[in-house]
Amino acid sequence: MVKNKFIISESDRKQILSMYGLMLEATKTKVKLFGKIPNTEPPIDLKKLTILVKQNNLNIRPISQSGPDADGNWDITLELENGKFEIRVKNEDGITIKKELTFNGESEIEVVDLTFDKSSIKDPVTLSRSTLIFLVKNSKTNTPLSDIKVITTIEDEDNEKTEYVYTTDEDGKIQFDFKILNEIFELYKKNELTFNISINDENYRSKNEIINIQKGISQKYTFNLVPKKEFKQDVGDFEKEIFIPKFYESNRFTFYGYSTNPMDDKEDALESAKKDAYNQFLKTIRKKFRNNEKVKNALPEDEEIVFHFPVTEKQYYYIVKYKRRDLKKFVKSLVRVPKDEDIDDFDKNDTIDFEDLSLDIALLKAKTQGKNVFVLIGNDSENMTEVLEKINSNPEFVSNVNTKTVKIKIPVDDTDSNYSKLIDIFSQNRLSMRSFPRIVYLNKDKKILANYDFYTIVVDNKYKL
């Protein structure tokens, strides 16, 4: 029989037990969360919102759940521990709002200020299910042509060109998925894009056209290809089809430039070829020099013409050649280069320039450009900072990643669609992600080529493909 009793608080009891290494099961209490989510302009479909409650980085399974209804009213009944928890609301476009609250044992909690930022809501007109269709046909028989490659080139404000390669289906069509089409417009941040279309097939005469595509409008374009054996002279065409050699390929030490297309003016055709070679070279030198306005707007002379049309032709087309050492001398003549620097050394101040792309668009871009995808997974933290410092401290690695891969960041977030898709890719490769941050290399077919965790990167110094 205990003669002297004393009373202690629940928190003191837990502290005493923990001192002796005893495990305590957390006390959970049932609580009803409720509130109203106001609509926005442009409006969102409130019925399609997803509400998630998290505590201690775990999703909490609700006892009961209703809403949101058409007016935005909702309620969830579940069990929580005392302390902080988070409510997340995601709309069908993947936009998420978060609110952190504290639970102190109440039976009900009204959650206010769950409001979507109007500026983040995408206009439903912009995201209408507009379509873009390319139809490729035989000009003589008017029949659709399957397995024809169509190269679409888009140029951004910095004159950087991106190629997208598509192949016609059995009906001679290429139909762009409306979501992919919208993401392409968002990538370039424009409501109208210029597509340079190029079709080259051994059985048909080459086709090159420029078309303007407007955002949110369904459009269809038909390209009629002339069979080579049936080709007949048209007004303004060449007297005969002209063979242009394709074995002049640029490398690290030599740059070949091609005229954009045959031209009526000799000087324009030659200038076009020189610009092509010079722009190739500029992409390989340090950023501080290639972004210099004087350097960008200059045009080198002393080119070597390695191919041009015979003098009997009515139009002009050139392939020119430059040596790297000559182009370096040309750039140095335009700007002052310190003695201890070289224009094509790796820039020690460069960092990995992550692109604001979804995982789907990154894979599409990798496929069209023949690159791999470099993915950095993780949230802002000390570990993430260490990883970025480690990989950015290697100028050669930074240069290779920036020029040879499509590089994106993905947050560790169960509500993020890119994160969910990446988990699916790991499952398809029979792998799992157990810690973060992490670096992953993917090829265009979603095969994981390599992946490294925090300790492998920072301690073992392994993070290259």
C-alpha positions as a printed Julia matrix, in Angstrom:
465×3 Matrix{Float64}:
   0.0    0.0      0.0
   1.4    3.4     -1.05
   1.09   5.88     1.8
   2.44   9.02     0.12
   0.86   9.91    -3.25
   1.7   12.82    -5.5
   0.28  14.11    -8.77
   2.32  14.79   -11.94
   1.31  16.19   -15.32
   0.96  14.04   -18.44
   3.99  15.7    -20.06
   6.09  14.98   -16.94
   4.94  11.35   -17.02
   6.06  11.0    -20.65
   9.41  12.61   -19.91
  10.08  10.28   -16.95
   9.18   7.18   -18.96
  11.31   8.3    -21.9
  14.31   8.67   -19.58
  14.14   4.92   -19.0
  13.85   4.15   -22.69
  10.17   3.22   -22.55
   8.25   3.66   -25.81
   5.02   5.63   -25.55
   2.17   5.33   -27.99
   1.0    8.75   -29.12
  -2.43   9.79   -27.85
  -4.81  10.59   -30.7
  -8.13  12.44   -30.43
 -11.01  12.6    -32.87
 -11.62  16.02   -34.36
 -13.85  17.47   -37.06
 -12.22  19.93   -39.49
 -14.54  22.08   -41.6
 -14.56  25.24   -43.67
 -15.41  26.87   -46.97
 -13.12  27.4    -49.99
 -14.18  30.47   -52.02
 -14.19  30.25   -55.81
 -11.95  32.33   -58.06
 -12.17  34.23   -61.32
 -11.55  32.43   -63.66
 -13.61  29.81   -61.77
 -12.41  26.36   -60.78
 -14.48  23.2    -60.36
 -14.77  23.05   -56.55
 -16.11  19.5    -56.66
 -12.82  18.29   -58.16
 -10.64  19.63   -55.33
  -8.6   17.13   -53.32
  -8.14  17.73   -49.57
  -5.3   16.04   -47.69
  -4.29  16.25   -44.02
  -0.7   15.51   -42.96
   0.92  15.24   -39.54
   4.5   14.2    -38.78
   5.06  13.88   -42.57
   2.34  11.18   -42.78
  -0.99  11.3    -44.59
  -3.86  10.95   -42.06
  -6.64   8.58   -43.09
 -10.07  10.25   -42.49
 -12.86   8.57   -40.48
 -15.38  10.41   -42.66
 -15.11  13.03   -45.35
 -17.53  15.16   -47.39
 -17.15  17.94   -49.92
 -16.13  20.28   -51.17
 -19.63  20.84   -52.58
 -20.57  23.29   -55.32
 -20.32  26.17   -52.82
 -16.93  25.06   -51.48
 -18.17  23.72   -48.12
 -16.27  20.72   -46.77
 -15.63  18.74   -43.6
 -13.33  15.9    -42.52
 -13.44  13.82   -39.33
 -10.18  12.13   -38.31
  -7.83  11.45   -35.41
  -4.88  13.74   -34.65
  -2.12  13.98   -32.08
  -1.69  17.22   -30.18
   0.63  19.52   -32.08
   1.08  20.92   -35.56
  -0.57  19.5    -38.67
  -1.04  20.65   -42.27
  -3.97  20.83   -44.68
  -3.31  20.73   -48.42
  -5.87  21.44   -51.14
  -5.05  20.67   -54.79
  -7.09  21.54   -57.88
  -7.24  19.5    -61.08
  -4.41  21.56   -62.67
  -2.03  20.52   -59.89
  -2.04  23.91   -58.1
  -1.82  23.39   -54.32
  -2.55  25.62   -51.33
  -1.21  24.73   -47.88
  -2.11  25.83   -44.34
  -0.37  24.84   -41.1
  -2.49  24.59   -37.92
  -2.08  23.44   -34.3
  -4.34  20.85   -32.63
  -4.86  21.17   -28.88
  -7.57  18.55   -28.32
 -10.58  20.49   -29.67
 -13.61  18.57   -30.95
 -14.02  20.89   -33.96
 -11.74  23.28   -35.82
 -12.95  25.74   -38.44
 -10.28  26.21   -41.11
 -10.33  29.65   -42.72
  -8.25  31.42   -45.37
  -7.98  28.39   -47.69
  -8.02  30.5    -50.84
  -6.47  29.91   -54.27
  -4.36  32.77   -55.6
  -6.3   34.16   -58.57
  -3.12  34.84   -60.52
  -2.16  31.14   -60.34
  -5.44  29.84   -61.8
  -5.17  29.09   -65.51
  -7.81  30.59   -67.76
 -10.13  27.78   -68.94
 -10.22  29.36   -72.39
  -6.44  29.09   -72.61
  -6.61  25.5    -71.44
  -9.45  24.56   -73.77
  -9.04  21.26   -75.54
  -7.7   22.92   -78.66
  -5.95  20.6    -81.08
  -3.19  20.88   -83.64
  -3.14  18.35   -86.46
  -0.6   17.87   -89.22
  -1.78  15.83   -92.21
   0.8   14.63   -94.75
  -0.46  13.48   -98.17
   0.8   12.38  -101.56
   0.15  15.33  -103.88
  -0.53  13.07  -106.86
  -2.79  10.41  -105.34
  -4.15  12.57  -102.48
  -3.61   9.61  -100.12
  -2.29   9.94   -96.52
   1.38   9.06   -95.99
   2.37   7.08   -92.89
   5.83   6.88   -91.23
   6.87  10.31   -92.51
   9.09  12.25   -90.11
   8.16  15.89   -89.54
  10.7   18.14   -87.81
   9.24  21.16   -86.02
  11.76  23.83   -84.98
  10.9   26.58   -82.48
  13.26  29.48   -81.8
  13.18  31.39   -78.49
  14.04  35.04   -77.81
  17.75  34.17   -77.42
  17.8   32.55   -80.88
  18.16  29.13   -79.28
  16.45  26.54   -81.49
  14.66  23.44   -80.21
  13.67  20.61   -82.54
  10.65  18.37   -82.0
  10.52  15.27   -84.21
   7.2   13.51   -84.89
   6.15  10.64   -87.18
   2.82  10.39   -89.0
   0.47   7.54   -88.04
  -1.27   5.13   -90.44
  -3.76   7.89   -91.34
  -0.95  10.28   -92.25
  -1.63  12.38   -89.13
   0.33  13.9    -86.28
  -2.07  15.01   -83.57
  -0.68  17.05   -80.67
  -2.14  16.23   -77.26
  -3.76  19.44   -75.98
  -1.93  19.24   -72.62
   1.46  18.89   -74.32
   0.55  21.75   -76.67
  -0.38  24.02   -73.74
   2.86  23.15   -71.94
   4.88  24.06   -75.04
   3.19  27.49   -75.1
   3.85  27.94   -71.38
   7.5   26.96   -71.92
   7.97  29.85   -74.37
   5.55  32.18   -72.46
   3.78  33.26   -75.66
   0.25  33.11   -77.07
   1.53  32.59   -80.62
   4.49  30.52   -81.8
   6.24  30.23   -85.15
   6.84  26.64   -86.21
   9.48  25.97   -88.87
   8.33  22.74   -90.52
  10.82  20.54   -92.35
   9.95  17.25   -94.08
  12.72  15.26   -95.76
  11.92  11.81   -97.11
  13.95   9.9    -99.69
  10.86   9.22  -101.8
   9.5   12.78  -101.87
  10.7   16.27  -102.62
  11.71  18.18   -99.47
   9.1   20.44   -97.91
   9.94  23.5    -95.78
   7.21  25.77   -94.45
   6.72  28.36   -91.71
   3.38  28.35   -89.86
   2.04  30.4    -86.95
   0.21  28.49   -84.2
  -2.13  30.38   -81.85
  -2.76  29.28   -78.27
  -6.24  27.95   -77.5
  -7.35  27.61   -81.15
  -7.81  24.29   -82.98
  -5.83  24.24   -86.23
  -5.11  21.77   -88.99
  -2.38  21.91   -91.64
  -2.02  19.71   -94.7
   1.37  19.15   -96.31
   1.3   17.75   -99.84
   4.52  15.98  -100.82
   5.58  15.67  -104.45
   7.0   12.23  -105.34
  10.53  12.62  -106.68
   9.95  10.5   -109.75
   6.87  12.58  -110.59
   8.5   15.97  -110.02
   7.74  18.58  -112.67
   9.14  22.07  -113.09
   7.15  24.84  -111.4
   7.64  28.57  -111.76
  10.63  29.65  -109.64
  11.81  26.09  -109.01
  15.27  24.82  -109.86
  15.97  23.42  -113.3
  16.65  20.1   -111.6
  16.8   18.7   -108.11
  20.11  19.55  -106.51
  22.13  17.19  -104.36
  23.59  18.87  -101.27
  26.29  16.8    -99.5
  25.56  16.11   -95.83
  28.95  14.78   -94.74
  30.17  18.19   -93.54
  29.55  17.82   -89.79
  30.87  20.2    -87.12
  33.09  18.93   -84.31
  35.07  20.46   -81.44
  37.78  21.88   -83.71
  35.9   22.63   -86.95
  32.53  24.3    -87.57
  30.53  23.95   -90.79
  27.7   26.4    -91.52
  24.85  25.86   -93.97
  22.69  28.4    -95.77
  19.17  28.31   -94.35
  17.82  27.46   -97.82
  18.58  28.33  -101.46
  18.28  32.12  -101.99
  18.03  34.55  -104.89
  20.71  36.8   -103.4
  24.28  35.5   -103.32
  25.41  37.63  -100.33
  22.36  36.67   -98.26
  22.99  32.97   -98.83
  26.66  33.3    -97.86
  25.84  35.37   -94.75
  23.28  32.77   -93.66
  25.91  30.01   -93.82
  28.46  32.11   -91.89
  25.94  32.9    -89.14
  25.09  29.23   -88.77
  28.74  28.25   -88.19
  29.41  31.2    -85.86
  26.33  30.51   -83.72
  27.45  26.89   -83.31
  30.82  28.11   -82.05
  29.31  30.66   -79.62
  27.4   27.9    -77.82
  30.73  26.29   -76.84
  32.43  29.31   -75.23
  32.07  30.92   -71.82
  28.79  32.64   -71.01
  30.36  36.04   -70.27
  31.7   36.16   -73.85
  28.8   34.58   -75.77
  26.34  36.99   -74.06
  28.42  40.03   -74.97
  26.35  42.13   -77.4
  29.37  43.04   -79.53
  30.32  39.38   -79.87
  26.77  38.19   -80.58
  26.16  40.76   -83.31
  29.49  40.3    -85.1
  30.09  38.12   -88.16
  33.51  36.58   -88.9
  35.1   36.8    -92.33
  37.81  34.61   -93.94
  35.48  31.64   -94.23
  36.35  28.69   -96.45
  33.6   27.79   -98.9
  33.5   24.0    -99.18
  30.31  23.69  -101.23
  28.08  25.86  -103.42
  25.65  25.4   -106.28
  27.05  25.28  -109.82
  27.05  28.65  -111.58
  24.32  27.39  -113.92
  21.81  27.38  -111.07
  19.46  30.32  -110.56
  19.76  30.32  -106.76
  22.58  30.34  -104.24
  23.42  27.92  -101.45
  26.68  27.6    -99.48
  28.44  25.45   -96.92
  31.29  27.27   -95.18
  34.04  26.07   -92.83
  35.84  27.74   -89.9
  38.64  26.51   -87.66
  38.05  26.92   -83.94
  41.37  28.71   -83.43
  40.39  31.34   -86.03
  37.01  31.98   -84.41
  38.69  32.32   -80.99
  41.06  34.93   -82.41
  38.07  36.75   -83.91
  36.21  36.93   -80.58
  39.35  38.04   -78.74
  39.72  40.87   -81.26
  36.26  42.13   -80.26
  36.63  42.09   -76.48
  39.43  42.46   -73.96
  40.39  39.03   -72.6
  42.64  38.96   -69.5
  45.91  37.05   -69.95
  44.97  34.44   -67.35
  41.65  33.66   -69.05
  40.59  31.79   -72.16
  37.25  32.25   -73.86
  36.48  28.54   -73.94
  37.7   27.55   -70.48
  35.0   26.32   -68.13
  33.45  29.25   -66.29
  34.06  28.72   -62.58
  31.08  30.93   -61.72
  28.6   28.91   -63.78
  26.0   26.81   -61.99
  23.56  24.21   -63.25
  20.79  26.11   -65.01
  17.66  24.11   -64.16
  14.79  24.4    -66.62
  11.21  25.1    -65.52
   9.73  22.04   -67.24
   7.38  19.25   -66.23
   8.79  15.72   -66.27
   6.72  14.87   -69.37
   8.02  17.89   -71.32
  11.6   17.18   -70.17
  11.34  13.62   -71.52
   9.84  14.93   -74.76
  12.64  17.47   -75.14
  15.24  14.77   -74.4
  13.71  12.56   -77.07
  13.71  15.25   -79.75
  17.25  16.47   -78.92
  18.86  13.08   -78.3
  19.76  13.93   -74.69
  19.31  12.4    -71.22
  17.34  13.98   -68.38
  19.17  15.13   -65.23
  16.79  15.21   -62.23
  17.56  16.66   -58.79
  14.96  15.48   -56.25
  14.58  17.17   -52.88
  13.31  20.15   -50.92
  15.16  23.17   -49.55
  17.35  21.96   -46.68
  20.93  21.89   -45.46
  21.48  18.59   -47.29
  20.16  20.08   -50.54
  22.5   23.06   -50.11
  25.46  20.69   -49.64
  24.54  18.73   -52.76
  24.25  21.9    -54.88
  27.57  23.2    -53.55
  29.26  19.88   -54.33
  28.06  19.53   -57.94
  28.38  23.25   -58.78
  31.99  23.24   -57.56
  32.97  21.16   -60.61
  32.97  23.55   -63.64
  33.47  20.75   -66.17
  30.55  18.78   -64.75
  28.35  21.9    -64.73
  29.21  22.62   -68.37
  28.41  19.04   -69.43
  25.08  19.0    -67.58
  24.03  22.39   -68.99
  24.9   21.52   -72.6
  24.28  17.78   -72.83
  21.19  17.13   -70.65
  17.7   18.41   -69.96
  17.97  19.4    -66.29
  15.0   19.77   -63.91
  14.23  19.84   -60.17
  11.38  17.86   -58.59
  10.21  18.47   -55.0
   9.52  15.63   -52.56
   5.76  16.13   -52.37
   3.06  13.45   -52.58
   0.7   15.99   -54.15
   3.14  16.94   -56.92
   2.32  15.18   -60.21
   5.98  15.13   -61.33
   7.02  13.44   -58.08
   4.26  10.83   -58.47
   5.33  10.11   -62.06
   8.94   9.74   -60.97
   7.92   7.2    -58.31
   6.12   5.24   -61.06
   9.29   5.33   -63.21
  11.32   3.96   -60.29
   8.77   1.16   -59.9
   8.97   0.35   -63.62
  12.75   0.1    -63.22
  12.29  -2.1    -60.11
  13.94   0.51   -57.9
  12.81   2.59   -54.94
  13.63   6.03   -53.56
  14.49   5.86   -49.86
  16.26   9.11   -49.09
  16.6   12.68   -50.36
  18.08  14.73   -51.91
  18.96  12.46   -54.8
  20.3   12.8    -58.38
  18.72  10.66   -61.11
  19.67  10.26   -64.78
  16.89   9.15   -67.17
  17.06   8.41   -70.86
  14.29   9.35   -73.28
  12.61   5.95   -72.76
  12.33   6.45   -68.96
  15.14   4.04   -68.18
  17.1    4.99   -65.05
  20.74   5.13   -66.1
  22.09   6.04   -62.65
  20.9    7.48   -59.34
  22.88   8.75   -56.36
  21.83   9.56   -52.79
  23.12  12.31   -50.49
  26.05  10.37   -48.98
  27.18   8.97   -52.34
  27.27  12.52   -53.75
  28.78  14.43   -50.83
  30.98  11.79   -49.17
  31.92   9.41   -52.01
  32.02  12.24   -54.59
  29.98  10.18   -57.09
  27.34  12.03   -59.07
  28.38  11.73   -62.74
  26.73   9.52   -65.34
